[in-house]
Amino acid sequence: MSESSLSGAELHELDDLVLDALKSRDDSALNILGYGEVSVALGWPINNPRFVCKRTPPFTQAQFTNYRSLVTEYITGVEARGLAVADTSIVPVERGDQVVSYLIQPMLNPASLGHNVLRAAEPDPDIPFLDALASTLDIVSSDLSIDAQVTNFSWDGSHLTLIDVGTPFLWDDAGRLRFDMSPFVRMLPALTRPLVTRELTKLATRWNDPRRVGLDIVANLYREGIPEWVDPTVVALNRQLDDDPITAEEAKKFYAEDVKIWPLLKKLQGLERWWQTSIRRQSYDWFIYSSFE
């Protein structure tokens, strides 16, 4: 973990812009670099970004302390298994009795991101990027796992760097996810939160089995609009999974399940935003964007 040179004043300025955007539903004052399912990647400074900043939901102080500790442990564990992680700082911004935080990383060349590496190349199972991606399956175990879809990596031509560490996939001895989802599922209607937490916890188990991580990697190629890379990626990954190879057909079923789950959650977010802002006259602290769109 390295300390970011982003000043506290700059971070508060960015968070003020985020709050204004959430209130007005107008994000034109922000530099949005990419969309995830629970957060967006923001460039800062706006006009010439040097940093990528991902905002967490509001935490209590105890929740933030636990979250920062888990992310730090997770980064250490991933690096100990031989995979580089982008320099990441987790910086709090206090808002009354709540704490939001930003995961801050240096701005990378967009061409180095995994999906753009593939878009710039001819489909081929033997390109070094796919060899390196396949090797990440060796990291996955019952206590630590990674979301290895291509969008979560930077590639410098010879080494992979993991850039998505905001969801620390750490598991206890009983196979329970150590990550507390409750601050994140607050983006959804209260009656749905227990069910969604249970379903997302089950969904997360795909990331502590190498074969299912491989299927998820391939499934997300459909989401990224690069299906021409499906067959080459299956070939590359199966070199690591020779005892239990995956198929493109299985991966497409994975994608079909994601198409059912994630867009539905976006609809539930819209319902909760309406309830909080129109009925309760409260703030709603999440952007609603879909990476499927």
MIKOL-124966 format. One line per 5 residues: their letters; for each residue x negated, y, z of N, C-alpha, C, O. Coordinates in steps of 0.02 Angstrom, whole numbers, plus 50000, padded with zeros to 5 digits. Each point is the difference from the previous one (the first is absolute). Example, Ala and Ser with C-alpha at 12.3 -4.5 7.8 and 13.67 -1.06 7.14 Angstrom:
BEGIN
as	49340/49716/50390/50045/50059/50000/49955/50060/50000/49948/49999/50033; 50070/50054/49931/49958/50059/50003/50039/50055/50037/49975/50055/50008
REM end
This chain:
BEGIN
msess	49957/49940/50000/50043/50060/50000/49955/50062/50000/49954/50005/50040; 50061/50041/49916/49960/50060/49998/50046/50059/50014/50060/49998/49984; 49912/50054/50045/50039/50059/50014/50009/50041/49936/49951/50013/49964; 50109/50007/50023/50014/50041/49941/49978/50072/50014/50002/50023/50057; 49977/50012/49890/49982/50070/50007/50061/50045/49988/49994/50061/49997
lsgae	50064/49908/49997/50062/50039/49994/50014/50032/50068/50006/49964/50050; 50000/50102/49952/50008/50034/50064/50071/49991/50027/50047/49985/49964; 49959/50026/50102/50066/49997/50031/50048/50051/49972/50059/49986/49991; 49915/50074/49994/50043/50052/49972/50026/49980/49931/50058/50012/49984; 49898/49958/49975/50021/49977/49934/50054/49945/50006/50049/50000/49962
lheld	49941/49955/50085/50048/49945/50008/50068/50026/50022/50052/49977/49977; 49948/50072/50068/50063/50030/50021/50033/50037/49941/50061/49999/49993; 49898/50033/49966/50027/50033/49941/50033/49950/49954/50055/50012/49974; 49912/49932/50015/50029/49948/49958/50064/49974/50031/50050/49991/49965; 49950/49996/50099/50059/49972/50032/50058/50049/49999/50058/49980/49994
dlvld	49928/50085/50011/50053/50051/49993/50031/49996/49931/50061/50005/49993; 49898/49985/49955/50026/49993/49932/50042/49937/49993/50052/50000/49967; 49926/49946/50066/50039/49938/49999/50067/50010/50033/50051/49978/49973; 49951/50055/50085/50063/50011/50034/50047/50043/49958/50060/49987/49997; 49912/50064/49970/50041/50041/49956/50029/49959/49942/50058/50007/49982
alksr	49900/49949/49991/50022/49958/49943/50054/49952/50022/50048/49988/49964; 49944/49983/50096/50051/49954/50025/50066/50035/50012/50054/49973/49985; 49942/50088/50041/50061/50037/50016/50036/50023/49936/50061/49995/49996; 49901/50029/49955/50029/50027/49939/50011/49947/49946/50035/50012/49951; 49934/49929/50057/49998/49948/49949/49968/50025/49935/50019/49980/49945
ddsal	49934/50064/50063/49962/50028/49944/49926/49990/50014/49972/50032/50044; 49997/49923/49918/49930/49983/50013/49952/50036/49953/49942/49981/49995; 50081/50071/49971/49959/50033/49950/49939/50035/50029/49952/50013/49964; 50048/50001/50101/49942/50032/50032/49947/49950/50021/49947/50019/50024; 50068/49916/49967/49953/49948/50019/49966/49971/49939/50026/50004/49944
nilgy	49917/49966/50067/49965/49963/49947/50007/49926/50017/49961/49972/50038; 50090/49996/49933/50014/49930/50014/49961/49957/49952/50009/50004/49939; 49946/49955/50088/49955/49959/49960/50029/49931/49985/49984/49970/49949; 50058/50005/50095/50027/49933/49991/50053/49985/50051/50006/50034/50051; 50034/49915/49934/50058/49983/50040/49993/49929/50028/49983/49954/49963
gevsv	50029/50039/50102/50005/49934/50030/50071/49988/50023/50045/50040/49986; 49965/49905/50050/50067/49985/50023/50018/50038/50064/50059/50011/50014; 49890/50008/50026/50015/50035/50062/49964/50067/50005/50010/50036/50049; 49949/49981/49903/49964/50063/50003/49982/50023/49929/50006/49962/49952; 49970/50100/50043/49974/50025/49938/49928/50023/50012/49982/50019/50056
algwp	49978/49978/49891/49930/50023/50004/49998/50072/49975/50021/50015/49944; 49955/50030/50098/49999/50071/49986/49928/50023/49990/49955/49981/50037; 50033/50060/49912/49935/50029/49989/49992/50066/50036/50046/50040/50002; 49896/49970/50028/49985/50063/50035/49927/50019/49991/49956/49957/50005; 50030/50107/49982/50046/50056/49987/50044/49988/49939/49985/49958/49957
innpr	50069/50079/50039/50051/49987/49949/49971/50003/49930/50010/49955/49960; 49954/50099/50024/49979/50013/49932/49936/49964/49980/49988/49988/49940; 49971/49994/50107/49937/49966/49986/49986/49950/50055/49955/50011/50041; 50083/49934/49961/49997/49956/50059/49933/49966/50009/49969/49974/49954; 50008/50028/50109/49941/49963/50021/50018/49940/50043/49959/49955/50011
fvckr	50104/50044/50013/50022/49948/50045/50067/49972/49978/50041/50033/49968; 49969/49904/50049/50066/49968/49994/50027/49992/50071/49967/49973/50044; 50094/50050/49967/50030/50001/50066/50067/49962/49999/50044/50017/49960; 49963/49933/50083/50062/49963/50005/50030/50013/50069/49968/49987/50052; 50093/50038/49949/50033/50020/50062/50038/49940/50029/50036/49966/49965
tppft	49956/50023/50100/50037/49948/50035/50067/50029/50024/50009/50061/49999; 50037/49897/50021/50061/50025/50033/49983/50027/50069/49945/49988/50025; 50101/50047/50007/49988/50024/50068/49992/49943/50049/50037/49950/49998; 49913/50057/50046/49987/49952/50053/50010/50034/50068/49997/50061/50005; 50014/49899/50046/49985/50023/50068/49924/49997/50008/49966/49970/49958
qaqft	50009/50061/50094/49928/49999/50010/49975/49928/50009/49947/49982/49974; 50090/49977/50063/49980/49931/50010/50000/49961/49935/49955/49960/49987; 50096/50051/49972/50003/49966/49935/49942/50020/49955/49970/49958/49966; 50014/50107/50034/49944/50022/49959/49934/49970/50024/49960/49978/49959; 50029/50021/50106/49938/49971/50027/49994/49927/49979/49946/49978/49979
nyrsl	50108/49985/50025/49999/49930/49981/49988/49993/49925/49961/49957/49978; 50073/50084/49982/49992/49997/49928/49928/50015/49979/49971/49964/49960; 50001/50089/50067/49931/50018/49982/49952/49944/50020/49952/49986/49963; 50059/49984/50095/49957/49946/50022/50004/49940/49953/49948/49970/49983; 50113/50013/49994/50008/49943/49956/49969/50013/49931/49967/49956/49972
vteyi	50042/50104/50002/49970/50016/49934/49924/49997/50005/49968/49975/49955; 50005/50051/50099/49927/49998/50010/49976/49928/50004/49950/49982/49968; 50085/49977/50071/49982/49929/50005/50005/49965/49933/49959/49958/49982; 50093/50059/49981/50011/49969/49935/49944/50017/49951/49974/49955/49967; 50007/50108/50030/49945/50020/49955/49937/49964/50019/49964/49975/49956
tgvea	50021/50021/50108/49940/49965/50023/50002/49927/49980/49950/49972/49977; 50108/49997/50030/50007/49929/49983/49992/49988/49926/49967/49951/49980; 50063/50091/49978/49993/49992/49928/49928/50008/49978/49975/49961/49960; 49992/50090/50067/49930/50012/49982/49955/49942/50023/49952/49982/49966; 50064/49989/50092/49960/49944/50025/50005/49940/49955/49956/49957/50001
rglav	50097/50038/49959/50009/49945/49954/49973/50015/49930/50011/49963/49953; 49954/50093/50042/49963/50014/49939/50034/50044/49949/49974/50009/49945; 50084/50020/50072/50035/50043/49953/49993/50073/50024/50017/50015/50057; 49958/50028/49899/49993/50070/50017/50068/50034/50008/50048/49981/49966; 49956/50067/50078/50061/50039/50011/49983/50074/49991/49948/50022/50024
adtsi	50095/50014/49943/49989/50072/49991/49994/50035/50067/50035/49982/50048; 49919/50067/49956/49995/50039/50061/50068/50028/50019/50033/50033/49960; 49988/49953/50101/50068/50016/50022/49999/50033/50068/49971/49973/50047; 50062/50084/49959/50010/50031/50065/50075/50001/50014/50041/50009/49955; 49977/49982/50108/50070/50001/50021/50008/50059/50047/49978/49998/50058
vpver	50053/50055/49917/50000/50064/50036/50071/50017/50021/50045/50003/49958; 49966/50010/50107/50068/50016/50023/50017/50074/49990/49957/50044/50001; 50108/49968/49990/50028/50068/50000/50058/49998/50049/50049/49965/49989; 49946/50073/50065/50052/50000/50051/50057/50045/49979/49990/50058/49979; 50071/49915/50026/50060/50037/49985/50047/49992/50059/50040/49953/50002
gdqvv	49956/50093/50046/50040/49994/50061/49977/49938/50039/49941/49992/50014; 50107/49965/50003/49983/49940/50038/49985/49941/49954/49993/49944/50023; 50001/50070/49911/49984/49947/49953/49932/50012/49968/49973/50056/50001; 50001/49891/49971/49936/50003/49965/50009/49970/49931/50019/49942/49994; 49967/50097/49955/49991/49970/49934/49925/49996/49989/49961/50035/50032
syliq	50019/49921/49923/49928/49996/49986/49990/49992/49926/50046/49981/49963; 49894/50034/50015/49981/49993/49931/49941/49953/49994/49951/50007/50037; 50053/49946/49918/49942/49960/49981/49966/50038/49943/50029/50009/49947; 49910/50012/50065/49965/50045/49954/49939/49964/49971/49960/49972/50037; 50036/50029/49897/49945/49968/49964/49973/50048/49948/50036/50045/49978
pmlnp	49902/49946/50001/49974/50043/49947/50036/49987/49935/50022/49944/49986; 49985/50108/49974/50032/49994/49935/49956/49958/49954/49940/50012/49994; 50090/49938/49975/49964/49956/49955/50017/50016/49927/50052/50031/49986; 49905/49949/49970/50014/50007/49928/50059/49956/49983/49996/49939/50010; 50059/50089/49963/50058/49958/49983/49982/49941/49954/50032/49948/50004
aslgh	49918/50062/49954/49981/49946/49954/49973/49939/50036/49998/49946/49972; 49981/50063/50092/49971/49945/50038/50053/49957/50032/49985/49945/50025; 50077/50077/49977/50053/49962/50032/50018/49938/49959/49999/50002/49939; 50016/49943/50096/50004/49935/49968/50047/49998/49940/49983/49971/49948; 50077/50058/50059/50047/49998/49944/49975/50038/49939/50013/49981/49943
nvlra	49950/50074/50070/49972/50038/49944/49940/49965/49969/49988/50006/49940; 49975/49957/50101/49945/49959/49973/50028/49950/49949/49972/49991/49946; 50083/49977/50072/50031/49951/49955/50028/50034/49938/49992/49975/49944; 50041/50081/50065/50028/50035/49942/49947/50021/49949/50014/50004/49940; 49926/50008/50084/49946/50024/49957/49963/49943/49966/49956/50012/49958
aepdp	50059/49925/50059/49964/49943/49974/50046/49955/49959/50061/50005/50004; 49908/49953/49956/50038/49949/49963/50012/49940/50045/49955/49979/50037; 50105/49993/49962/50015/49942/50043/49950/49944/49992/49990/49974/49945; 49978/50007/50111/49946/49951/49998/49991/49973/50070/49986/50039/50046; 50021/49896/49966/49992/49973/50068/49929/50004/50027/49988/49989/50059
dipfl	49964/50027/49897/49930/49999/50021/49972/50069/50017/49940/50006/50011; 50102/50046/49991/49972/50066/50017/49979/49999/50074/50033/49968/50040; 49913/50067/49977/49975/49998/50069/50051/50023/50052/50000/49974/50056; 50043/50074/49926/50050/50023/50049/50044/49943/50023/50013/49994/50060; 50010/49963/49894/50043/49945/50020/49962/49948/50041/50028/49970/50045
dalas	49909/50019/49939/49959/49954/50041/49996/50025/50072/50008/49962/50047; 49979/50103/49960/49995/50029/50067/50068/49998/50036/50003/49986/50059; 50051/50028/49904/50066/49998/50030/50016/49930/50024/50027/49991/50055; 49957/49959/49906/50013/49930/50019/49961/49982/50064/50024/49961/50041; 49917/50067/49967/49959/49984/50059/50032/50025/50065/49984/49974/50053
tldiv	50061/50076/49942/50031/50025/50062/50046/49948/50031/50018/50005/50058; 50003/49944/49904/50042/49948/50028/49964/49962/50055/50033/49971/50044; 49901/50030/49955/49962/49965/50053/50005/50037/50067/49986/49970/50052; 50034/50093/49946/50005/50039/50062/50063/49981/50039/50001/50004/50062; 50051/49976/49902/50065/49990/50030/50000/49940/50048/49975/49947/49983
ssdls	50053/50064/50076/50002/49947/50050/50062/50010/50044/50040/50045/49988; 49967/49912/50062/50059/50003/50043/49999/50059/50048/50052/50017/50029; 49890/50016/49980/49997/50056/50047/49990/50067/49967/50012/50052/50031; 49966/49949/49906/49989/50063/49964/50016/49989/49927/49979/49950/49970; 50058/50096/50001/50018/49993/49930/49999/50068/49966/49997/50052/50033
idaqv	50006/49947/49901/49998/50062/49962/50055/49999/49947/50021/49948/49976; 50002/50112/50007/50044/50009/49943/49953/50014/49941/49975/50055/49992; 50014/49894/49967/49947/50002/49950/50024/50021/49931/49964/49987/49951; 50094/50044/50042/50021/50022/49934/49950/50050/49972/49966/50035/50038; 50029/49968/49896/49946/50037/49968/50000/50074/50017/49947/50032/49999
tnfsw	50111/49997/50016/50004/50071/50016/49965/50016/50066/49987/50059/50014; 49997/49891/50025/49971/50012/50067/49924/49998/50000/49969/49999/50053; 50000/49999/49888/49928/49996/49995/49971/50053/49955/50031/50023/49952; 49908/49996/50065/49957/50040/49955/49943/49954/49976/49977/49957/50037; 50001/50054/49901/49948/49958/49970/49947/50045/49969/50015/50042/49958
dgshl	49923/49950/50064/49946/50042/49974/49960/49968/49944/49948/50026/49980; 50076/49917/49996/49965/49964/49948/49965/49938/50026/49983/49955/49961; 50007/50042/50105/49968/49941/50029/50027/49982/50069/49988/49945/50024; 50048/50102/50009/50024/49986/50067/50072/50025/50008/50019/50053/49975; 50020/49908/50062/50068/50019/50018/49999/50039/50066/49959/49988/50044
tlidv	50087/50060/49961/50012/50035/50063/50075/50001/50014/50039/50022/49957; 49981/49954/50101/50070/50001/50020/50019/50070/50022/49965/50030/50041; 50091/49996/49933/50020/50068/50017/50065/50002/50041/50016/50052/50027; 50020/49893/49976/50064/50000/50036/49992/49963/50066/49998/49939/50003; 49997/50100/50051/49992/49970/50067/50054/50025/50048/49995/49988/50060
gtpfl	50056/50045/49914/50051/50030/50043/50046/49949/50033/50033/50015/50049; 49968/49924/49923/50038/49946/50031/49950/49947/50022/49980/49958/49960; 49999/50043/50104/49948/49953/50023/50029/49930/50010/50033/49986/50049; 49952/49971/49903/50027/49932/50003/49956/49957/50046/49955/49965/49978; 50060/50039/50086/49966/49961/50052/50053/49957/50035/50056/50023/50012
wddag	49925/49915/50003/50047/49952/50027/49973/49971/50065/49939/49991/50007; 50106/49995/50041/49977/49970/50062/49997/49924/49994/50015/49972/49947; 49965/49995/50108/49991/49927/49998/50065/49962/49988/49998/49943/49978; 50058/50089/50036/50065/49968/49989/50027/50015/49930/50057/49981/49984; 49904/50053/49975/50022/50015/49933/50045/50061/49994/50034/50009/49950
rlrfd	49967/50033/50103/50042/50060/49999/49960/50059/49975/49942/50009/50018; 50090/50032/49941/49968/50061/49976/49990/50049/50058/50048/50015/50036; 49891/50009/49972/49985/50044/50056/50021/50073/49986/50002/50041/50046; 50012/49974/49893/50019/50067/49979/50072/50016/50020/50045/49961/49985; 49965/50094/50049/50066/50021/50023/50036/50036/49944/49981/50056/49981
mspfv	50071/49913/49992/50037/50030/49944/50052/50052/50021/50026/50035/49958; 49989/49969/50107/50057/50041/50021/49996/50073/49979/50051/50028/49980; 49890/50006/50023/50000/50069/49976/50014/50006/49925/50026/50050/49977; 49957/49898/49985/50008/50002/49928/50072/49985/49979/50026/50030/49952; 50007/49924/50082/50069/49983/49980/50050/50052/50025/50059/49995/49985
rmlpa	49918/50055/50051/50044/50056/50018/50023/50039/49939/50045/50041/50005; 49924/49947/49937/50023/50032/49939/50067/49971/49976/50030/50027/49954; 49993/49918/50078/50060/49965/49979/50056/50009/50051/49987/50018/50057; 50076/49970/49923/50055/50003/50048/49989/49954/50060/49974/49944/49992; 50045/50079/50067/49983/49964/50061/50027/49929/50001/49965/49955/50024
ltrpl	50094/50034/49950/50030/49933/50002/49961/49950/49957/50003/49940/50012; 49960/50084/49938/49963/49955/49956/49929/49986/50024/49968/49954/49974; 50008/50083/50074/49928/49996/50018/49980/49931/50026/49948/49975/49980; 50091/49993/50065/49978/49933/50023/49995/49949/49943/49953/49962/49997; 50097/50039/49959/49999/49953/49944/49942/50015/49953/49965/49954/49979
vtrel	50024/50109/50005/49946/50018/49954/49932/49983/50031/49956/49974/49966; 50037/50039/50098/49937/49983/50034/49986/49926/49996/49944/49979/49985; 50108/49981/50027/49992/49927/49995/49981/49979/49929/49956/49958/49991; 50079/50070/49960/49987/49980/49931/49931/50024/49976/49965/49963/49965; 50015/50097/50053/49935/50025/49980/49944/49962/50034/49946/49989/49972
tklat	50066/49990/50090/49950/49959/50035/49991/49934/49965/49944/49976/49992; 50111/49993/49985/49995/49938/49962/49965/50012/49934/49958/49961/49978; 50060/50095/49989/49969/50017/49936/49924/50009/50007/49962/49980/49956; 50017/50049/50100/49929/50014/50010/49959/49936/50005/49939/50002/49991; 50093/49941/50023/49962/49938/50005/49970/49979/49933/49955/49958/49998
rwndp	50069/50072/49947/49970/49984/49935/49927/50022/49999/49960/49974/49961; 50022/50074/50083/49932/50027/49996/49951/49964/50046/49942/50022/50005; 50078/49925/50029/49950/49962/50038/49992/49929/49973/49978/49955/50036; 50040/50036/49901/49990/49937/49965/49969/50016/49932/50030/50036/49960; 49910/49938/50025/49965/50020/49939/50041/49988/49937/49999/50041/49954
rrvgl	50037/49904/50043/50038/49986/49939/50056/50052/49990/50011/50023/49945; 50024/49993/50109/50055/50049/49994/49973/50070/49988/50033/50040/49967; 49908/49976/50058/49968/50064/49983/49987/50002/49925/50011/50051/49968; 49965/49893/50004/49989/49997/49928/50064/50012/49961/49999/50036/49950; 50056/49933/50071/50063/50010/49966/50022/50073/50004/50028/50028/49953
divan	49960/50003/50105/50019/50070/50008/49958/50045/49955/50026/50048/49972; 49910/49937/50021/49957/50039/49955/50030/49999/49929/50006/50052/49969; 50011/49889/50008/50026/49993/49932/50068/50033/49994/50014/50033/49950; 50029/49958/50099/50067/50029/49998/49997/50075/49992/50040/50029/49964; 49912/50003/50068/49996/50073/49997/49974/50025/49934/50005/50060/49986
lyreg	49968/49897/49972/49982/50020/49933/50062/50017/49959/49998/50044/49958; 50056/49920/50054/50064/50017/49968/50023/50068/50023/50023/50040/49959; 49971/49974/50105/50021/50065/50027/49960/50056/49968/50027/50054/49986; 49909/49935/50004/49957/50051/49972/50007/50008/49924/49969/50044/49971; 50071/49913/49999/50011/50006/49928/49942/49976/49958/49988/50024/49945
ipewv	49974/49926/50082/49944/49972/49962/50007/49924/49998/49955/49964/50022; 50100/50011/49951/50011/49927/49999/49950/49963/49956/49992/49940/50007; 49974/50096/49948/49949/49968/49959/49942/49973/50041/49960/49960/49977; 50035/50064/50086/49946/49976/50044/50022/49942/50043/49959/49974/50039; 50103/50005/49956/50024/49946/50044/49961/49935/49988/49972/49972/50047
dptvv	50026/50004/49891/49967/49936/49987/49925/50003/50015/49975/49953/50031; 49988/50099/49948/49929/50002/50019/49989/50001/50075/49953/49970/50025; 50091/50065/50011/49991/50004/50073/50015/49933/50033/49965/49980/50047; 50086/49985/49928/50014/49932/50025/49939/49955/49991/49982/49963/50046; 49987/50040/49896/49940/49959/49987/49945/50018/50050/49969/49955/50029
alnrq	50018/50110/49980/49946/50021/50045/50014/49979/50072/49954/49977/50035; 50108/50032/49989/50016/49982/50069/49997/49925/50011/49981/49978/50054; 50038/49984/49897/50001/49927/50009/49930/49971/50006/49993/49943/50022; 49957/50094/49960/49931/49977/50013/49987/49996/50075/49958/49961/50023; 50078/50079/50015/49995/49999/50074/50052/49954/50030/49994/49981/50059
ldddp	50056/50001/49903/50056/49961/50025/50005/49933/49964/50055/49977/49985; 49887/49993/50001/50001/49941/49957/50037/49941/50030/50023/49956/49963; 49984/50042/50103/50037/49945/50031/50076/50009/49996/50037/49952/50006; 49985/50110/49983/50072/50015/49999/50012/50060/49956/50017/50054/50025; 49975/49940/49909/50003/50057/49955/50069/50032/49997/50051/49968/50013
itaee	49949/50096/49970/50063/50037/49992/50019/50003/49926/49959/49985/49956; 50103/50035/50031/50022/50007/49931/50034/50068/49991/50022/50031/50048; 49980/49992/49890/50032/50063/49984/50075/49997/50016/50029/50050/50021; 50001/49892/49970/50072/49992/50014/50015/50011/50073/50049/50032/50018; 49908/49940/50026/50010/50011/50072/49993/50074/50017/50039/50026/50040
akkfy	49911/50006/49931/49989/50071/50014/50059/50043/49979/50018/50048/50034; 50012/49934/49910/50058/50038/49976/50058/49993/50050/50039/50047/50008; 49968/49895/50024/50051/49992/50051/49985/50044/50061/50045/50028/50031; 49891/49978/49986/49980/50045/50054/50023/50071/49984/50029/50034/50041; 49957/49987/49897/50019/50067/49979/50076/50009/50003/50024/50053/50021
aedvk	50013/49897/49958/50073/50005/50001/50025/50009/50071/50049/50036/50011; 49919/49932/50038/50020/50009/50070/49985/50071/50023/50041/50030/50035; 49901/49997/49946/49983/50068/50019/50048/50051/49970/50018/50049/50033; 50003/49938/49906/50048/50045/49967/50066/50002/50038/50035/50051/49999; 49982/49895/50035/50060/49999/50041/49991/50038/50065/50044/50037/50022
iwpll	49898/49953/50010/49990/50025/50068/49984/50075/50002/50037/50038/50031; 49909/49983/49935/49976/50068/50009/50048/50054/49974/50012/50049/50035; 50018/49944/49905/50049/50050/49979/50060/50004/50047/50029/50054/50009; 49991/49890/50019/50055/50001/50049/49982/50042/50060/50041/50038/50025; 49897/49955/49999/49978/50040/50057/50001/50074/49984/50015/50041/50044
kklqg	49970/49978/49893/50004/50070/49980/50071/50026/50005/50011/50057/50020; 50037/49901/49961/50070/50020/50005/50020/50010/50074/50037/50046/50017; 49938/49909/50025/50014/50008/50072/49967/50063/50027/50029/50033/50044; 49912/49984/49931/49968/50062/50020/50044/50060/49982/50008/50046/50039; 50019/49952/49901/50043/50055/49979/50061/50008/50045/50021/50056/50015
lerww	50006/49888/50007/50057/50002/50046/49979/50030/50067/50036/50041/50028; 49907/49939/49997/49977/50026/50065/49983/50075/49994/50013/50038/50047; 49958/49982/49898/49985/50072/49991/50065/50041/50000/50003/50053/50030; 50047/49922/49935/50065/50034/50000/50028/50005/50071/50024/50053/50020; 49972/49892/50017/50027/50000/50068/49963/50050/50045/50031/50038/50036
qtsir	49903/49961/49960/49961/50043/50043/50006/50074/49981/50007/50042/50044; 49990/49974/49892/49998/50070/49979/50069/50031/49991/50010/50058/50017; 50039/49903/49957/50065/50029/49986/50049/49994/50058/50041/50044/50011; 49954/49901/50027/50047/49989/50055/49970/50022/50067/50032/50038/50037; 49908/49939/49978/49970/50016/50065/49962/50066/50000/49982/50026/50052
rqsyd	50005/50001/49887/49962/50062/49993/49930/49994/50031/49976/50047/50031; 49994/49894/49959/49932/49987/50023/49953/49995/49940/50022/49997/49943; 49914/50002/50072/49951/49992/49946/49994/49926/49981/50018/49956/50038; 49957/50033/49901/49985/49933/49976/49928/50000/49976/49982/50039/49956; 49977/49919/50074/49927/50007/49994/49968/49955/49948/49940/49986/50005
wfiys	50098/49991/49946/49972/49955/49949/50018/50025/49931/50056/50024/49988; 49898/49971/49966/50015/50008/49930/50034/49936/49975/49988/49946/50026; 50054/50062/49924/50033/49942/49971/49977/49994/49928/50030/50030/49955; 49919/49931/50034/49975/49986/49933/49994/49925/49993/49987/49965/50049; 50021/50010/49891/49993/49929/49988/49942/49986/49953/49997/50029/49946
sfe	49958/49928/50074/49945/49982/49956/50023/49957/49942/49961/49987/49954; 50102/49990/50048/50027/49963/49943/50022/50047/49944/50014/49978/49944; 49988/50087/50071/50021/50049/49951/49942/50044/49978/50008/50045/49959
REM end
